[in-house]
Amino acid sequence: MRKPKITVIGGGTGISVILNSLRKKDVEIAAIVTVADDGGSSGELRKNMQQLTPPGDLRNVLVALSDMPRFYERVFQYRFADEDGPLAGHPLGNLIIAGISEMQGSTYNAMQLLTKFFHTTGKIYPSSDDPLTLHAVFTDGIEVAGESHIAEHEGMIDHVYVTKTLDGGKPEASRKVVQTIMESDMVVLGPGSLFTSILPNLVIEEIGQALLETEAEVAYVCNIMTQRGETEHFSDSDHVAVLQSHLGRPFIDTVLVNIEQVPKEYMNSNQFDEYLVQVEHDFVGLSALVPRVISSNFLRLENGGAFHDGDLLADELMQIIKVRK
Protein backbone atom coordinates (compact mmCIF):
# COMPACT_ATOMS: atom_id res chain seq x y z
CA MET A 1 0.00 0.00 0.00
CA ARG A 2 1.07 3.57 -0.68
CA LYS A 3 2.60 5.39 2.27
CA PRO A 4 0.55 8.33 3.58
CA LYS A 5 1.93 11.71 2.53
CA ILE A 6 2.31 14.27 5.30
CA THR A 7 3.42 17.85 4.66
CA VAL A 8 4.47 20.07 7.58
CA ILE A 9 4.42 23.85 7.15
CA GLY A 10 6.12 26.34 9.47
CA GLY A 11 9.46 27.58 10.67
CA GLY A 12 11.56 28.13 13.74
CA THR A 13 12.42 25.15 15.91
CA GLY A 14 8.80 24.08 16.38
CA ILE A 15 8.31 22.01 13.25
CA SER A 16 11.70 20.34 13.69
CA VAL A 17 10.31 18.59 16.78
CA ILE A 18 7.42 17.02 14.92
CA LEU A 19 9.46 16.24 11.80
CA ASN A 20 12.04 14.35 13.85
CA SER A 21 9.24 12.15 15.21
CA LEU A 22 7.35 11.71 11.94
CA ARG A 23 10.49 10.46 10.20
CA LYS A 24 10.26 7.35 12.39
CA LYS A 25 6.79 6.57 11.01
CA ASP A 26 5.93 4.76 7.79
CA VAL A 27 5.04 7.95 5.90
CA GLU A 28 6.33 10.20 3.14
CA ILE A 29 7.31 13.56 4.63
CA ALA A 30 7.71 17.00 3.10
CA ALA A 31 8.56 20.22 4.92
CA ILE A 32 7.67 23.69 3.62
CA VAL A 33 9.75 26.26 5.49
CA THR A 34 9.40 30.01 5.91
CA VAL A 35 11.96 32.31 4.28
CA ALA A 36 11.04 35.56 6.03
CA ASP A 37 13.50 35.34 8.94
CA ASP A 38 15.66 38.46 9.13
CA GLY A 39 17.18 38.10 12.59
CA GLY A 40 20.37 36.56 13.97
CA SER A 41 22.71 34.74 11.63
CA SER A 42 20.13 34.53 8.84
CA GLY A 43 19.63 38.28 8.93
CA GLU A 44 23.35 39.01 8.78
CA LEU A 45 23.81 36.66 5.84
CA ARG A 46 20.90 38.27 4.02
CA LYS A 47 22.59 41.68 4.33
CA ASN A 48 25.71 40.37 2.60
CA MET A 49 24.05 37.98 0.11
CA GLN A 50 20.88 39.74 -0.96
CA GLN A 51 19.68 36.89 -3.18
CA LEU A 52 19.93 34.40 -0.31
CA THR A 53 16.82 33.07 1.37
CA PRO A 54 17.46 32.81 5.14
CA PRO A 55 19.05 29.45 5.95
CA GLY A 56 18.45 29.12 9.72
CA ASP A 57 15.04 27.40 9.72
CA LEU A 58 16.05 25.26 6.74
CA ARG A 59 19.15 24.16 8.64
CA ASN A 60 17.13 22.98 11.63
CA VAL A 61 14.67 21.11 9.43
CA LEU A 62 17.54 19.46 7.55
CA VAL A 63 18.98 18.18 10.83
CA ALA A 64 15.55 17.00 12.04
CA LEU A 65 14.97 14.88 8.93
CA SER A 66 18.51 13.59 8.54
CA ASP A 67 19.98 10.32 9.74
CA MET A 68 23.40 11.96 10.05
CA PRO A 69 25.49 10.70 13.00
CA ARG A 70 25.42 12.89 16.10
CA PHE A 71 29.00 14.05 15.49
CA TYR A 72 28.12 15.33 12.01
CA GLU A 73 25.08 17.05 13.47
CA ARG A 74 27.23 18.82 16.07
CA VAL A 75 29.59 19.96 13.31
CA PHE A 76 26.71 21.24 11.16
CA GLN A 77 25.11 23.06 14.12
CA TYR A 78 28.39 24.48 15.48
CA ARG A 79 28.09 28.21 16.14
CA PHE A 80 31.19 30.42 15.89
CA ALA A 81 32.25 32.17 19.10
CA ASP A 82 31.47 35.82 19.85
CA GLU A 83 35.12 36.80 19.41
CA ASP A 84 35.32 35.41 15.87
CA GLY A 85 34.79 38.71 14.08
CA PRO A 86 32.60 38.53 10.97
CA LEU A 87 31.88 34.84 11.65
CA ALA A 88 30.66 35.46 15.21
CA GLY A 89 27.33 33.82 15.94
CA HIS A 90 27.00 32.05 12.59
CA PRO A 91 26.22 28.33 12.68
CA LEU A 92 28.48 26.43 10.29
CA GLY A 93 25.40 24.92 8.65
CA ASN A 94 24.09 28.36 7.68
CA LEU A 95 27.35 29.11 5.86
CA ILE A 96 27.22 25.75 4.08
CA ILE A 97 23.63 26.34 2.92
CA ALA A 98 24.54 29.88 1.81
CA GLY A 99 27.56 28.67 -0.15
CA ILE A 100 25.73 25.82 -1.87
CA SER A 101 22.79 28.12 -2.65
CA GLU A 102 25.18 30.43 -4.46
CA MET A 103 26.86 27.50 -6.20
CA GLN A 104 23.55 25.91 -7.26
CA GLY A 105 21.84 29.15 -8.22
CA SER A 106 19.04 28.99 -5.62
CA THR A 107 18.23 27.82 -2.12
CA TYR A 108 15.67 25.42 -3.60
CA ASN A 109 18.40 23.67 -5.60
CA ALA A 110 20.72 23.71 -2.60
CA MET A 111 18.17 21.96 -0.39
CA GLN A 112 17.59 19.23 -2.97
CA LEU A 113 21.33 18.56 -3.04
CA LEU A 114 21.70 18.71 0.74
CA THR A 115 18.79 16.33 1.38
CA LYS A 116 20.68 13.74 -0.66
CA PHE A 117 24.00 14.57 0.97
CA PHE A 118 22.58 14.17 4.49
CA HIS A 119 20.27 11.25 3.63
CA THR A 120 17.11 12.96 4.83
CA THR A 121 13.91 11.00 5.22
CA GLY A 122 11.76 13.56 3.39
CA LYS A 123 11.73 16.52 1.04
CA ILE A 124 12.51 20.08 2.15
CA TYR A 125 11.23 23.10 0.24
CA PRO A 126 11.66 26.80 1.02
CA SER A 127 8.20 28.35 0.74
CA SER A 128 9.58 30.77 -1.86
CA ASP A 129 12.74 30.96 -3.96
CA ASP A 130 13.03 34.64 -3.04
CA PRO A 131 13.95 36.11 0.35
CA LEU A 132 10.79 37.66 1.77
CA THR A 133 10.03 40.53 4.13
CA LEU A 134 7.26 40.02 6.67
CA HIS A 135 4.98 43.01 7.32
CA ALA A 136 2.72 43.23 10.38
CA VAL A 137 -0.20 45.65 10.45
CA PHE A 138 -1.31 46.40 14.01
CA THR A 139 -4.80 47.28 15.18
CA ASP A 140 -3.61 50.83 15.87
CA GLY A 141 -2.76 51.23 12.17
CA ILE A 142 1.01 51.04 12.61
CA GLU A 143 2.83 48.80 10.13
CA VAL A 144 6.15 47.16 11.02
CA ALA A 145 8.40 45.53 8.42
CA GLY A 146 10.82 42.75 9.31
CA GLU A 147 10.17 39.69 11.44
CA SER A 148 12.80 40.62 14.01
CA HIS A 149 11.15 44.03 14.63
CA ILE A 150 7.54 42.94 15.01
CA ALA A 151 7.72 41.94 18.67
CA GLU A 152 9.23 45.35 19.51
CA HIS A 153 5.97 47.19 18.81
CA GLU A 154 3.46 47.16 21.63
CA GLY A 155 -0.02 46.32 20.45
CA MET A 156 -2.16 43.65 18.83
CA ILE A 157 -1.41 42.43 15.31
CA ASP A 158 -4.36 42.69 12.93
CA HIS A 159 -2.81 40.85 10.00
CA VAL A 160 0.47 40.07 8.26
CA TYR A 161 1.63 39.85 4.66
CA VAL A 162 4.89 39.25 2.81
CA THR A 163 6.71 40.92 -0.07
CA LYS A 164 9.84 40.10 -2.03
CA THR A 165 12.71 41.72 -0.17
CA LEU A 166 14.62 42.86 -3.25
CA ASP A 167 11.86 44.64 -5.18
CA GLY A 168 8.78 44.64 -2.94
CA GLY A 169 6.94 42.47 -5.44
CA LYS A 170 4.37 39.74 -4.97
CA PRO A 171 5.90 36.50 -3.66
CA GLU A 172 5.59 33.23 -5.53
CA ALA A 173 5.71 29.73 -4.11
CA SER A 174 8.77 27.59 -4.76
CA ARG A 175 8.65 24.75 -7.25
CA LYS A 176 6.69 21.69 -6.13
CA VAL A 177 5.28 23.41 -3.04
CA VAL A 178 1.72 23.70 -4.38
CA GLN A 179 1.89 20.24 -5.95
CA THR A 180 3.09 18.78 -2.65
CA ILE A 181 0.17 20.31 -0.73
CA MET A 182 -2.36 19.12 -3.30
CA GLU A 183 -1.01 15.55 -3.27
CA SER A 184 -0.79 15.27 0.52
CA ASP A 185 -3.01 13.13 2.70
CA MET A 186 -2.38 15.48 5.60
CA VAL A 187 -0.99 18.99 5.98
CA VAL A 188 0.24 19.97 9.45
CA LEU A 189 0.58 23.62 10.45
CA GLY A 190 3.08 24.20 13.26
CA PRO A 191 3.86 24.00 16.01
CA GLY A 192 5.48 27.42 15.92
CA SER A 193 5.01 31.16 16.22
CA LEU A 194 1.65 32.08 14.76
CA PHE A 195 2.51 35.35 13.03
CA THR A 196 6.21 34.83 12.28
CA SER A 197 6.61 31.11 11.54
CA ILE A 198 3.30 29.79 10.17
CA LEU A 199 1.50 32.71 8.54
CA PRO A 200 4.48 33.91 6.43
CA ASN A 201 3.99 30.71 4.42
CA LEU A 202 0.21 30.82 4.24
CA VAL A 203 -0.03 34.42 3.02
CA ILE A 204 1.89 33.52 -0.13
CA GLU A 205 -1.19 33.49 -2.35
CA GLU A 206 -0.50 30.18 -4.14
CA ILE A 207 0.12 28.37 -0.86
CA GLY A 208 -2.99 29.80 0.77
CA GLN A 209 -5.10 28.83 -2.25
CA ALA A 210 -3.67 25.31 -2.24
CA LEU A 211 -4.66 24.91 1.41
CA LEU A 212 -8.20 25.99 0.56
CA GLU A 213 -8.43 23.54 -2.33
CA THR A 214 -6.52 20.46 -1.15
CA GLU A 215 -8.41 17.33 -0.14
CA ALA A 216 -5.80 16.67 2.53
CA GLU A 217 -6.65 16.73 6.22
CA VAL A 218 -5.41 20.10 7.49
CA ALA A 219 -4.30 19.88 11.12
CA TYR A 220 -3.11 22.78 13.27
CA VAL A 221 -0.92 22.18 16.32
CA CYS A 222 -1.80 25.02 18.69
CA ASN A 223 0.97 26.63 20.69
CA ILE A 224 1.34 25.73 24.36
CA MET A 225 2.44 29.17 25.51
CA THR A 226 1.49 32.69 24.46
CA GLN A 227 4.29 34.67 22.86
CA ARG A 228 5.49 38.14 23.73
CA GLY A 229 4.67 40.71 21.08
CA GLU A 230 2.53 38.30 19.06
CA THR A 231 -0.14 36.35 20.90
CA GLU A 232 -0.41 37.90 24.33
CA HIS A 233 -3.76 36.99 25.97
CA PHE A 234 -4.64 34.62 23.09
CA SER A 235 -6.79 31.55 23.65
CA ASP A 236 -6.50 28.49 21.42
CA SER A 237 -9.60 29.57 19.49
CA ASP A 238 -7.98 32.99 18.91
CA HIS A 239 -5.05 31.25 17.20
CA VAL A 240 -7.38 29.37 14.87
CA ALA A 241 -9.52 32.43 14.14
CA VAL A 242 -6.43 34.39 13.05
CA LEU A 243 -5.26 31.62 10.73
CA GLN A 244 -8.64 31.26 9.05
CA SER A 245 -9.23 34.99 8.75
CA HIS A 246 -5.99 35.36 6.79
CA LEU A 247 -7.25 32.92 4.15
CA GLY A 248 -10.78 34.31 4.12
CA ARG A 249 -12.68 31.18 5.12
CA PRO A 250 -12.40 28.03 7.26
CA PHE A 251 -9.82 25.52 6.06
CA ILE A 252 -8.59 23.76 9.21
CA ASP A 253 -10.10 20.33 9.86
CA THR A 254 -8.45 19.38 13.16
CA VAL A 255 -6.83 21.28 16.00
CA LEU A 256 -4.49 19.55 18.45
CA VAL A 257 -4.43 21.20 21.88
CA ASN A 258 -2.24 20.44 24.86
CA ILE A 259 -4.22 20.34 28.12
CA GLU A 260 -1.40 19.33 30.47
CA GLN A 261 -0.68 22.16 32.89
CA VAL A 262 2.74 23.80 32.79
CA PRO A 263 4.01 24.34 36.36
CA LYS A 264 4.41 28.09 36.86
CA GLU A 265 7.51 27.62 38.96
CA TYR A 266 9.12 25.58 36.19
CA MET A 267 9.37 28.18 33.43
CA ASN A 268 12.77 29.83 33.12
CA SER A 269 11.76 33.36 32.15
CA ASN A 270 15.36 34.39 31.62
CA GLN A 271 16.09 31.71 29.04
CA PHE A 272 12.69 31.79 27.34
CA ASP A 273 11.71 35.43 27.73
CA GLU A 274 9.48 35.34 24.64
CA TYR A 275 7.02 33.04 26.44
CA LEU A 276 4.42 34.57 28.72
CA VAL A 277 1.72 32.27 30.09
CA GLN A 278 0.01 29.08 29.00
CA VAL A 279 -2.54 29.46 26.20
CA GLU A 280 -6.07 29.50 27.62
CA HIS A 281 -8.61 26.98 26.38
CA ASP A 282 -11.85 27.91 24.67
CA PHE A 283 -13.33 24.63 23.52
CA VAL A 284 -16.72 26.16 22.75
CA GLY A 285 -15.06 28.66 20.45
CA LEU A 286 -12.87 25.97 18.86
CA SER A 287 -15.85 23.72 18.18
CA ALA A 288 -17.53 26.57 16.33
CA LEU A 289 -14.47 27.06 14.12
CA VAL A 290 -13.30 23.53 13.24
CA PRO A 291 -14.87 20.08 12.82
CA ARG A 292 -12.56 18.28 15.25
CA VAL A 293 -10.62 19.19 18.38
CA ILE A 294 -8.16 16.74 19.93
CA SER A 295 -7.12 17.68 23.46
CA SER A 296 -4.49 15.61 25.20
CA ASN A 297 -1.16 15.73 26.98
CA PHE A 298 1.38 16.82 24.37
CA LEU A 299 3.70 18.53 26.84
CA ARG A 300 7.45 18.06 27.16
CA LEU A 301 9.30 19.99 29.84
CA GLU A 302 12.97 20.50 29.10
CA ASN A 303 15.70 22.91 30.22
CA GLY A 304 13.24 25.32 31.80
CA GLY A 305 10.96 25.50 28.74
CA ALA A 306 7.60 24.07 27.70
CA PHE A 307 7.63 22.30 24.35
CA HIS A 308 5.54 19.85 22.37
CA ASP A 309 6.36 16.17 22.68
CA GLY A 310 6.98 15.23 19.05
CA ASP A 311 6.36 11.51 19.56
CA LEU A 312 2.96 12.09 21.18
CA LEU A 313 1.95 14.46 18.37
CA ALA A 314 3.14 12.05 15.68
CA ASP A 315 1.18 9.18 17.24
CA GLU A 316 -2.00 11.28 17.28
CA LEU A 317 -1.52 12.39 13.67
CA MET A 318 -1.08 8.79 12.56
CA GLN A 319 -4.38 7.91 14.28
CA ILE A 320 -6.13 10.66 12.32
CA ILE A 321 -4.77 9.30 9.05
CA LYS A 322 -5.97 5.78 9.92
CA VAL A 323 -9.46 7.10 10.59
CA ARG A 324 -9.50 8.93 7.23
CA LYS A 325 -8.62 5.72 5.42
C-alpha positions in Angstrom: 0.0 0.0 0.0 1.1 3.6 -0.7 2.6 5.4 2.3 0.5 8.3 3.6 1.9 11.7 2.5 2.3 14.3 5.3 3.4 17.8 4.7 4.5 20.1 7.6 4.4 23.9 7.2 6.1 26.3 9.5 9.5 27.6 10.7 11.6 28.1 13.7 12.4 25.2 15.9 8.8 24.1 16.4 8.3 22.0 13.3 11.7 20.3 13.7 10.3 18.6 16.8 7.4 17.0 14.9 9.5 16.2 11.8 12.0 14.4 13.9 9.2 12.1 15.2 7.3 11.7 11.9 10.5 10.5 10.2 10.3 7.4 12.4 6.8 6.6 11.0 5.9 4.8 7.8 5.0 7.9 5.9 6.3 10.2 3.1 7.3 13.6 4.6 7.7 17.0 3.1 8.6 20.2 4.9 7.7 23.7 3.6 9.8 26.3 5.5 9.4 30.0 5.9 12.0 32.3 4.3 11.0 35.6 6.0 13.5 35.3 8.9 15.7 38.5 9.1 17.2 38.1 12.6 20.4 36.6 14.0 22.7 34.7 11.6 20.1 34.5 8.8 19.6 38.3 8.9 23.3 39.0 8.8 23.8 36.7 5.8 20.9 38.3 4.0 22.6 41.7 4.3 25.7 40.4 2.6 24.0 38.0 0.1 20.9 39.7 -1.0 19.7 36.9 -3.2 19.9 34.4 -0.3 16.8 33.1 1.4 17.5 32.8 5.1 19.0 29.4 6.0 18.4 29.1 9.7 15.0 27.4 9.7 16.1 25.3 6.7 19.1 24.2 8.6 17.1 23.0 11.6 14.7 21.1 9.4 17.5 19.5 7.6 19.0 18.2 10.8 15.5 17.0 12.0 15.0 14.9 8.9 18.5 13.6 8.5 20.0 10.3 9.7 23.4 12.0 10.1 25.5 10.7 13.0 25.4 12.9 16.1 29.0 14.1 15.5 28.1 15.3 12.0 25.1 17.0 13.5 27.2 18.8 16.1 29.6 20.0 13.3 26.7 21.2 11.2 25.1 23.1 14.1 28.4 24.5 15.5 28.1 28.2 16.1 31.2 30.4 15.9 32.2 32.2 19.1 31.5 35.8 19.8 35.1 36.8 19.4 35.3 35.4 15.9 34.8 38.7 14.1 32.6 38.5 11.0 31.9 34.8 11.7 30.7 35.5 15.2 27.3 33.8 15.9 27.0 32.1 12.6 26.2 28.3 12.7 28.5 26.4 10.3 25.4 24.9 8.7 24.1 28.4 7.7 27.3 29.1 5.9 27.2 25.8 4.1 23.6 26.3 2.9 24.5 29.9 1.8 27.6 28.7 -0.2 25.7 25.8 -1.9 22.8 28.1 -2.6 25.2 30.4 -4.5 26.9 27.5 -6.2 23.5 25.9 -7.3 21.8 29.2 -8.2 19.0 29.0 -5.6 18.2 27.8 -2.1 15.7 25.4 -3.6 18.4 23.7 -5.6 20.7 23.7 -2.6 18.2 22.0 -0.4 17.6 19.2 -3.0 21.3 18.6 -3.0 21.7 18.7 0.7 18.8 16.3 1.4 20.7 13.7 -0.7 24.0 14.6 1.0 22.6 14.2 4.5 20.3 11.2 3.6 17.1 13.0 4.8 13.9 11.0 5.2 11.8 13.6 3.4 11.7 16.5 1.0 12.5 20.1 2.2 11.2 23.1 0.2 11.7 26.8 1.0 8.2 28.4 0.7 9.6 30.8 -1.9 12.7 31.0 -4.0 13.0 34.6 -3.0 13.9 36.1 0.4 10.8 37.7 1.8 10.0 40.5 4.1 7.3 40.0 6.7 5.0 43.0 7.3 2.7 43.2 10.4 -0.2 45.7 10.5 -1.3 46.4 14.0 -4.8 47.3 15.2 -3.6 50.8 15.9 -2.8 51.2 12.2 1.0 51.0 12.6 2.8 48.8 10.1 6.2 47.2 11.0 8.4 45.5 8.4 10.8 42.8 9.3 10.2 39.7 11.4 12.8 40.6 14.0 11.2 44.0 14.6 7.5 42.9 15.0 7.7 41.9 18.7 9.2 45.4 19.5 6.0 47.2 18.8 3.5 47.2 21.6 0.0 46.3 20.5 -2.2 43.6 18.8 -1.4 42.4 15.3 -4.4 42.7 12.9 -2.8 40.8 10.0 0.5 40.1 8.3 1.6 39.9 4.7 4.9 39.2 2.8 6.7 40.9 -0.1 9.8 40.1 -2.0 12.7 41.7 -0.2 14.6 42.9 -3.2 11.9 44.6 -5.2 8.8 44.6 -2.9 6.9 42.5 -5.4 4.4 39.7 -5.0 5.9 36.5 -3.7 5.6 33.2 -5.5 5.7 29.7 -4.1 8.8 27.6 -4.8 8.7 24.8 -7.2 6.7 21.7 -6.1 5.3 23.4 -3.0 1.7 23.7 -4.4 1.9 20.2 -6.0 3.1 18.8 -2.6 0.2 20.3 -0.7 -2.4 19.1 -3.3 -1.0 15.6 -3.3 -0.8 15.3 0.5 -3.0 13.1 2.7 -2.4 15.5 5.6 -1.0 19.0 6.0 0.2 20.0 9.5 0.6 23.6 10.4 3.1 24.2 13.3 3.9 24.0 16.0 5.5 27.4 15.9 5.0 31.2 16.2 1.6 32.1 14.8 2.5 35.4 13.0 6.2 34.8 12.3 6.6 31.1 11.5 3.3 29.8 10.2 1.5 32.7 8.5 4.5 33.9 6.4 4.0 30.7 4.4 0.2 30.8 4.2 0.0 34.4 3.0 1.9 33.5 -0.1 -1.2 33.5 -2.4 -0.5 30.2 -4.1 0.1 28.4 -0.9 -3.0 29.8 0.8 -5.1 28.8 -2.2 -3.7 25.3 -2.2 -4.7 24.9 1.4 -8.2 26.0 0.6 -8.4 23.5 -2.3 -6.5 20.5 -1.1 -8.4 17.3 -0.1 -5.8 16.7 2.5 -6.6 16.7 6.2 -5.4 20.1 7.5 -4.3 19.9 11.1 -3.1 22.8 13.3 -0.9 22.2 16.3 -1.8 25.0 18.7 1.0 26.6 20.7 1.3 25.7 24.4 2.4 29.2 25.5 1.5 32.7 24.5 4.3 34.7 22.9 5.5 38.1 23.7 4.7 40.7 21.1 2.5 38.3 19.1 -0.1 36.4 20.9 -0.4 37.9 24.3 -3.8 37.0 26.0 -4.6 34.6 23.1 -6.8 31.5 23.7 -6.5 28.5 21.4 -9.6 29.6 19.5 -8.0 33.0 18.9 -5.0 31.3 17.2 -7.4 29.4 14.9 -9.5 32.4 14.1 -6.4 34.4 13.0 -5.3 31.6 10.7 -8.6 31.3 9.0 -9.2 35.0 8.8 -6.0 35.4 6.8 -7.3 32.9 4.2 -10.8 34.3 4.1 -12.7 31.2 5.1 -12.4 28.0 7.3 -9.8 25.5 6.1 -8.6 23.8 9.2 -10.1 20.3 9.9 -8.5 19.4 13.2 -6.8 21.3 16.0 -4.5 19.6 18.4 -4.4 21.2 21.9 -2.2 20.4 24.9 -4.2 20.3 28.1 -1.4 19.3 30.5 -0.7 22.2 32.9 2.7 23.8 32.8 4.0 24.3 36.4 4.4 28.1 36.9 7.5 27.6 39.0 9.1 25.6 36.2 9.4 28.2 33.4 12.8 29.8 33.1 11.8 33.4 32.1 15.4 34.4 31.6 16.1 31.7 29.0 12.7 31.8 27.3 11.7 35.4 27.7 9.5 35.3 24.6 7.0 33.0 26.4 4.4 34.6 28.7 1.7 32.3 30.1 0.0 29.1 29.0 -2.5 29.5 26.2 -6.1 29.5 27.6 -8.6 27.0 26.4 -11.9 27.9 24.7 -13.3 24.6 23.5 -16.7 26.2 22.8 -15.1 28.7 20.4 -12.9 26.0 18.9 -15.8 23.7 18.2 -17.5 26.6 16.3 -14.5 27.1 14.1 -13.3 23.5 13.2 -14.9 20.1 12.8 -12.6 18.3 15.3 -10.6 19.2 18.4 -8.2 16.7 19.9 -7.1 17.7 23.5 -4.5 15.6 25.2 -1.2 15.7 27.0 1.4 16.8 24.4 3.7 18.5 26.8 7.4 18.1 27.2 9.3 20.0 29.8 13.0 20.5 29.1 15.7 22.9 30.2 13.2 25.3 31.8 11.0 25.5 28.7 7.6 24.1 27.7 7.6 22.3 24.3 5.5 19.9 22.4 6.4 16.2 22.7 7.0 15.2 19.0 6.4 11.5 19.6 3.0 12.1 21.2 2.0 14.5 18.4 3.1 12.1 15.7 1.2 9.2 17.2 -2.0 11.3 17.3 -1.5 12.4 13.7 -1.1 8.8 12.6 -4.4 7.9 14.3 -6.1 10.7 12.3 -4.8 9.3 9.0 -6.0 5.8 9.9 -9.5 7.1 10.6 -9.5 8.9 7.2 -8.6 5.7 5.4 
